[in-house]
Amino acid sequence: MNLFLCIIVGIICLIMLKSLLEFIQGEKTEHDRKMKASGFSIDMFYTLLVIYTIVMMGFGLIYFILSFQGILLVEHGELRQVSVLGSLIHSFYFSGVTLLTIGYGDIIPIGIGRLIALIEALIGYILPTAFMLRLVIQKSE
């Protein structure tokens, strides 16, 4: 992989990591203090939605960028050459299905894509837990 692609993948990973850490560590705001009585914060829900979107798009872009180095995603068990737009669509679709832990099995990663998909699925499992933990902590304060 050339240096430019490594830098782009690194930047995407840093943005995703920063977003996840800010969500998990989250600072208390005046609005959070007002919302603690209800037990549900619409702001927290929107934050979770934005975090899911950032992570899904970030991993989708990583799959897409890595697809230029070789075929990373296999569709229905066949290696297919698709257009750039088709590759982008497959990358985002696979990322969403993996992050939300649906895993239809119609697109399968190969090579390093398996490790990346495993990390993404792990994040998909952890995010709802972090969301609930923040709600519980917010409610108890």
C-alpha positions as CSV (number, residue, x, y, z in Angstrom):
1,M,0.0,0.0,0.0
2,N,1.4,3.3,-0.9
3,L,2.1,6.1,1.7
4,F,-0.8,8.2,0.7
5,L,-3.4,5.5,1.2
6,C,-1.7,4.6,4.6
7,I,-2.1,8.2,5.7
8,I,-5.8,8.4,4.6
9,V,-6.6,5.1,6.5
10,G,-4.7,6.5,9.5
11,I,-6.7,9.7,9.5
12,I,-10.0,7.9,9.2
13,C,-9.0,5.6,12.1
14,L,-8.1,8.6,14.2
15,I,-11.4,10.4,13.5
16,M,-13.4,7.2,14.5
17,L,-11.3,6.7,17.6
18,K,-11.7,10.3,18.7
19,S,-15.5,10.1,18.2
20,L,-15.8,6.9,20.1
21,L,-13.7,8.1,23.0
22,E,-15.6,11.4,23.2
23,F,-18.9,9.5,23.3
24,I,-17.7,7.1,26.0
25,Q,-16.0,9.7,28.2
26,G,-18.6,12.5,27.4
27,E,-18.6,15.7,29.4
28,K,-21.6,16.7,31.5
29,T,-23.5,19.7,30.2
30,E,-26.3,21.7,31.7
31,H,-28.7,20.1,29.3
32,D,-27.6,16.6,30.6
33,R,-28.3,17.6,34.1
34,K,-31.8,18.8,33.2
35,M,-32.5,15.5,31.3
36,K,-31.3,13.2,34.0
37,A,-34.7,13.2,35.7
38,S,-36.4,11.7,32.6
39,G,-33.8,8.9,32.2
40,F,-33.6,9.5,28.4
41,S,-31.8,12.1,26.6
42,I,-32.7,12.8,23.0
43,D,-29.3,14.5,22.6
44,M,-27.6,11.2,23.8
45,F,-29.7,9.3,21.3
46,Y,-28.7,11.6,18.4
47,T,-25.1,11.4,19.6
48,L,-25.2,7.6,19.4
49,L,-26.8,7.8,15.9
50,V,-24.0,10.2,14.8
51,I,-21.3,7.9,16.3
52,Y,-22.8,4.9,14.5
53,T,-22.8,6.8,11.2
54,I,-19.2,8.0,11.6
55,V,-18.0,4.5,12.4
56,M,-20.0,3.0,9.6
57,M,-18.7,5.5,7.0
58,G,-15.2,5.3,8.4
59,F,-15.0,1.5,8.1
60,G,-16.7,1.7,4.7
61,L,-14.1,4.1,3.5
62,I,-11.3,1.9,4.8
63,Y,-12.8,-1.1,2.9
64,F,-13.1,1.1,-0.2
65,I,-9.6,2.4,0.0
66,L,-8.1,-1.1,0.6
67,S,-10.1,-2.4,-2.3
68,F,-7.7,-0.5,-4.6
69,Q,-4.9,-2.8,-3.4
70,G,-6.9,-5.9,-4.4
71,I,-10.3,-7.4,-4.0
72,L,-11.2,-7.2,-0.4
73,L,-14.9,-8.2,-0.4
74,V,-16.2,-11.3,-2.1
75,E,-19.9,-11.3,-3.2
76,H,-21.8,-14.6,-3.1
77,G,-18.6,-16.6,-3.0
78,E,-17.3,-15.2,-6.3
79,L,-14.5,-12.7,-7.0
80,R,-16.1,-10.0,-9.0
81,Q,-14.7,-6.9,-10.5
82,V,-17.0,-4.0,-9.9
83,S,-16.9,-0.3,-10.9
84,V,-15.6,2.3,-8.5
85,L,-19.1,3.3,-7.5
86,G,-20.1,-0.4,-7.1
87,S,-17.1,-0.9,-4.8
88,L,-18.1,2.1,-2.8
89,I,-21.7,0.9,-2.4
90,H,-20.5,-2.6,-1.4
91,S,-18.1,-1.2,1.1
92,F,-20.7,1.0,2.8
93,Y,-23.3,-1.8,2.7
94,F,-20.9,-4.4,4.2
95,S,-19.8,-1.9,6.8
96,G,-23.3,-1.2,7.9
97,V,-24.3,-4.9,8.0
98,T,-21.2,-5.7,10.0
99,L,-21.4,-2.8,12.5
100,L,-25.0,-3.5,13.2
101,T,-24.1,-7.2,13.6
102,I,-26.7,-8.4,11.1
103,G,-24.1,-10.3,9.0
104,Y,-26.2,-11.5,6.1
105,G,-23.3,-13.4,4.6
106,D,-23.8,-12.2,1.0
107,I,-20.5,-10.2,1.1
108,I,-17.6,-11.8,2.7
109,P,-14.2,-10.2,3.5
110,I,-11.0,-11.9,2.6
111,G,-7.4,-11.3,3.8
112,I,-6.9,-8.3,6.2
113,G,-10.6,-7.5,5.6
114,R,-11.5,-10.2,8.1
115,L,-9.6,-8.6,10.9
116,I,-11.1,-5.2,10.1
117,A,-14.6,-6.7,10.0
118,L,-13.9,-8.3,13.4
119,I,-12.9,-5.0,14.9
120,E,-15.9,-3.3,13.4
121,A,-18.3,-6.0,14.8
122,L,-16.7,-5.6,18.2
123,I,-17.3,-1.9,18.1
124,G,-20.9,-2.6,17.1
125,Y,-21.4,-4.8,20.2
126,I,-19.7,-2.3,22.5
127,L,-21.5,0.9,21.4
128,P,-25.0,0.0,22.8
129,T,-23.3,-1.0,26.1
130,A,-21.5,2.3,26.3
131,F,-24.8,4.1,25.6
132,M,-26.6,2.3,28.4
133,L,-23.7,2.8,30.8
134,R,-23.7,6.6,30.1
135,L,-27.5,6.7,30.7
136,V,-27.1,4.8,34.0
137,I,-24.3,7.0,35.1
138,Q,-26.1,10.2,34.0
139,K,-29.2,9.0,35.9
140,S,-27.3,8.3,39.1
141,E,-25.5,11.7,39.2
